[in-house]
């Protein structure tokens, strides 16, 4: 495998001129004020049974972290929709790539983070536990330049992927599904963050990269890349799989001492998390505008991302998880004999890692029942992007004049069902 320094490459990627005629998501803002809707957070929390706050809890400012990935959007929804305030919570929300480290050090009380890192951190004694789910299923994308049509075209090219594709479950799965080689000698692999890799692809300095959203949607929206494959974090999964077969992808982690010392705040936080998830299903247009504002992306990119997370890829944003979800996540690694045991995020103690105590104390309804009773009648699976867009505008009272024009994209095929363009 070829390796090389990437500082000069990244500098070139960031400084290169943008493609003429393509959209620059950093130069546009949301078309609708995200505060101007009829959503009433006070009404949303009216059935919650508020407990008494201790003196410590009354004056406590909660530190919450998330990083720049679509899986973590619930954190800013809770803030921007007024949910935290309605529940009497003072929450300092911080976007940081160091969220897992902050949870591990105890600097953050709660955080949205990936399950793999969470497992490994708790195994090593990190003082937090998984209090609720956050994201299932479709999670990572392989994004390539438009010149790359097949997996064979990737050979010999410069990719921003894991340095060890031969023992990575995502690459091994893509090898099965689209024929992507897992041999590291077949590529020039560079090490860079997802956002940096997106800029590098745009500057034609690399040929493909793996990422979560919004980077895949930005690449497609601006027309300099396309999604070749999706990683579902479990074996043999697609958007229409049974819910318990999906792998747990991202989680809502909570500091152990915080949950013990501030039990009422913990209850309210978990309830707020569920309301933020519900908001994305029940107010998808406005949720997308919050996403655009909080993640600094074009409103179209945000709309497309929320659509993928709530409809196209299934009901991937959730508070519910089960033992089968955890087992499916682990099987994603153990199905490949070539992955050494030390590279598998095996759970030392499931009771230490996972606790549903706070979730149960908050008395949140069953997620799948909620989807069946509330979401399915309005936005069933299989709804096209165009239909979803029209329904979403109607829900939040967005006029055609004020709405984002979804036809205004560098890649019109974005408006097709994502499943029609991938192996899944």
N, C-alpha and C positions, 0 to 999 in steps of 0.2 A: 504494500500500500504506500502510495506517495503521500508525504506530509510536507507542508510548507507554512511559513508564517503568513498571517492573514491581515496584518495591520495595513499594509499598503493596499491590499485588495479591498478592504472595507472602506478606506479613505476614498478610493476611486469610486466605489459604489455609492457613497453618500454624496459625492461632488458631481457626478455625471449629470448632464442635462436630462430632463424628463422627456419621454417620448412625445413627439408632436401629435396632438389630436387625442391623446389618452388622458384619463382623469387623474388628478393628483389629490388623493384623499386628504392630505394635510392642509389643503387650501380651501376646503369647504366646511360649512357648519350645518347643523341640523336646521331643517326648514320650519320646524314647529317648536314653540316654547314647550318644553316637557312638563311645565307646571300647569299649563292651561288645559286640564281635563276635569271630568266630573268624578274622578276617583276620590273617595273620602276615606282616608286612613282611620279616622275615628270610627266610622261605620264598620270598617274591616276588622277592628279589634273589639267590637262591642260584646262579642260572645266569649271573649277570653276571660277566664277567671283570675283576676289580679290577686296576687298574694301580697302580704305586708313586706315592705322593704326594711332591712336593718339600717341602722345609722350609717354603717360603712357603705351599703349599697346605694343609699340616697345620694351620696357625694362621689360615687365612683364613676370614672370615665373609662369606658371599655376600649381597649386597643384591638382593632380588627385589621387583618391584613389580607390582601389578595394580590395576585400578579396578573400581568397583561395577557390574559387568555379568556376566550369567550366562556369557558366553564365557570368562571369566577364572577359573573356579572350580577349575581344575587346580592353581593355586598353593596354595590352602588344603587341598586333598585331600592333596597331597604332605606338608604339615605335619601335619595332623590324623591321617592314617593311619599316620604313623611312617615314611614312605618315605624322607624326607631323612635321618633319623637312621640308618636301616638301611644307607644308602649312605655313611655317614660324613661327611655334609654338615652344615655349620653355616650355616643359612639364616635371614636376617632378612626375613620376609615383611611387606610394607607395602601396605595398601590406600590408594591415592592417585589422585586425578584428574590429578596431575602426573607420572604414570609415564612418559609419552612425553618430557616435558621432562627428567626425571631420566636417562633413557637417552641423550638427546641431549647432556646435559652431562657424561655419564660417571659420574654419582653412583650409578647402579644398574648392576649387572653383567648381570642378566637381567630381562626383564619381559614381561608379557602385554599386547599392545597392538593397536590396529586397523591393518590393512595400509595404508590410505590415508595416515594420518599417518606411518607408518613409511617409505613410499616417498618422501614429500615431505621428510622429515627427512634420510634418507640422501642424497637428491639434493643437499642443501645441506651435506653433509659430516659428518653425525652419525656418531659412531664405533661403530656397531653394525650387525649384519646379521640377516637372518631365518634362524634356525637350524633351525626346525621349524614346521609348521603348528599351529594350535590350534583353529580353528573355520572351518567351511565353511557355505555355504548360508544357510538361514533365520536371520536375524540381527536385523532391525529390524521393529518393528510400528507400525501406525497404530492408536492407541487413541482411541475417541470416547466421549462420554457416551451413556447409554442412549437419550436422545431423538434422537440422530443415527442414522438408519437407512440413509441412502444418501449417496453422495458429493455429490449436489445439496444435501443438508441442511447441508453444511459451509460453503456460501457465505454470506458475511456474518458468520461466526462468528469467535471468538477462538481461534487455534491457536498452539501452541508447536511450530514446525517451522523449517526453514531459512529465512533471510530472502530467499533467492533460489530459490524453488521452480521457476521457469521454466528454470533451468539445472542442476537437481539430478537425478541419475539415478533416485533413489528416488521422488521425486514424479512424474517423467515416466513411470516404470514404472507407478505407481499410477494415473496418468491413463489409461494404456492398459488397465489391468486392471479398475479399478472406476469409471472416469470422474471421478476427482478432478481438479479444475482445477489447472493449474500456474501460473495467472495470480496474481501476488502481490496484485493489486488486489481479488481476490475474498475476501480474509481480513483480519482484524486479527491480525497476526503479532507475538508477543511472544517475547523471548529469555530462556530460563531453562534450567537443567539438568534432566535427565530426572527425578530424584527430586522436585525442586521442582515440575515440571510435573504429576507425579502428584498431589501434594498440592493443586495448584491445580485440577485436574479434580475431585478429590474435594470441594473447597470450592465447586464450581460457578462458579469464576472464569474458567476457560477451557472450551472445548468439545471439544478434541481435542489430542493431542500424539503425536510420534513418539519411539520409545524402543527399547532392548533390554530383555530381562527382567532382574530380576524384576518390573519396574514394570508390564508388561502383565498378568502373572499376578496381581499384587496388585490391580489395578483390577478384573479379572474376579472374583477370589475375594471381594473385599469388596463387589462388586455395584454399583460406581459407574461402570463403563465396560466396553467390549467391544472386542475386536480386529476391525478392519475389513479389514486387509490385511497382508501380510508382504513384506519386502524380501529377496530371495535373493542379492543382490550379483553377479548374472550374468544375461544375457538368457535368457528362456524357460526358467526353471528351476522345478522343484517338487520335492517330497520323493522322487519316484520317478525323477528324472533320473539319467543316468549320472554316476558319481562325478567323472570328469575334466571334466565340463561345468560343475560348480559353480564359483563364484567363491571365491577365497581371501578370507576375511573378517577374521579375527584371527590373530595370529602370536605365536610365541615368539621374542623378540628377544634377542640376546646381544652384549655389548660385545666389540669386535674384539680389543682388547688383553688382556682377560680370557681369551678363548679361546686366545690365543697363550701367555700367561704361566702360565696354570693349565689346561693341556690335560686333565689327569685329572679335575679338578673339572668341567670343561665336559662331558666324557663322562658323568660320573655324573649331572649335572643333566639332560641330555637323556634319559637312561634313566629318571630319576625322573619326568620329564614324561610319558613313555609309560606308566609304571606308574600315574600319577594318572588318565590318560585311561582306561586299562583298568579301574581301580577303579570308575569311574562306570558302565561297561557291566556289570561283573561283580558289583558291590555297590551297585546303584542306590538302594535304600532308605537305606542308611547314608550314601551320598554326599549324598543329599538332606538328611539331618539335619546333615551338615557344612555344607552350603550354608546351611541355615536358621540355624545358629549363626554362621557366618562373615559372612553378609550380613544378619543380624538381620531375618529375615523369618519369617512363619508357616510351620510345617512343611508344611502343605498346599501353599502356594505353591512351596516348594522341591521337593516331589515332582512337582508339575505341570511345573516348569521342567526338571528332569532328564529327565522323560518326553519333553518336546518336543524336547530336544537330542539324545536318544539313540534315539528311536523315531519319534515322530509326524512330525518334520521330516526324518527320515533319520538317518544316522550323522554328524551335523555336528561332533561333537567328535573331533579326530583329531590325529595327529602328522605325517601324510603330506600332501605336496603335490606337484604336478607343474607343468611348464610350461603345460599346458592350463588348470590352475586359475588361474594368473597371467594367462594370455591372456584367459580368460573374465571375470576381474575388470576388466581394461582395456577389454574390449569393452562392458562395462556402461556405460562413459562414452562411448566412441567411436561407439556405435550412434546417439547423438543428435547430429545436426549442429548443434543450437542451443547445445550446450555448448562454450564457447570453449576453445581449446587450453590456455590458461593455467590453466583450472579442472580439467584432466584430469591425474591423477597419473601422468604418463608416466615410465617408468623410464629414467634416464640410463645406468646400467650394471648390467645384471642380475647380473653376476658379483660386483659390490661389494655389491649389495642382498641376494643370496641365496647361501647356501653350505650344501651338504649334508654337508660334511666332518665336522663333529662328529657328526651323526646317523649317518653311515656308520661312524665310529669306535666308536660305542656299540653297533653291531651289533644294532640293533632290528629285529624281524621286520616284514614287510610288513603294513601296516594292514588292507588289504582281505582278505588271507588270514586274518588274526586274526579279523576280523568274521565271515567265512564259516565258519571252523572252530569258533570259541568262542561268539560272540554269537548268530548266526542260529539255531542249534538251540534256544536257550533263550528268546530274545526276538526273534522275527522281525519285520520291518517289517509294519505292519498290526495289531500287537497293540493292543487297546483299552487305555485308561487303567486300567479296572477290572482287566483281566487282568494288565497290567503290575504293578499294585499288589500283587495276590495273589502273583505270582511273586517280586516283589522282597521281600516279607515272608518268604517261604519261604527264599529265598537267605540272608538275614541272620538267620534264626531269630527273627523278630519275632512275638510272639503277638498275637492279635486284641485282647486286653485292653490291650496296650501300644501298639498301632499307632495312628497318626493316623487319625481317622475322615474318609474322603474324601467321605462323603455330607454332611458338615457344611459346606456352602458356600452363600454368598448366591446363587450362580448355578449351578444344577444342570447346565446344559448344558456346563459345563466338562468334565464327564465324557464328553462325546462326542469323537469324533475331530476334532482341530483342522482337518483338511482339509475337513471337511463344513461348516465355518463361514467359509471364506475363498475367495477367487477361485482359489487354487491347489489 
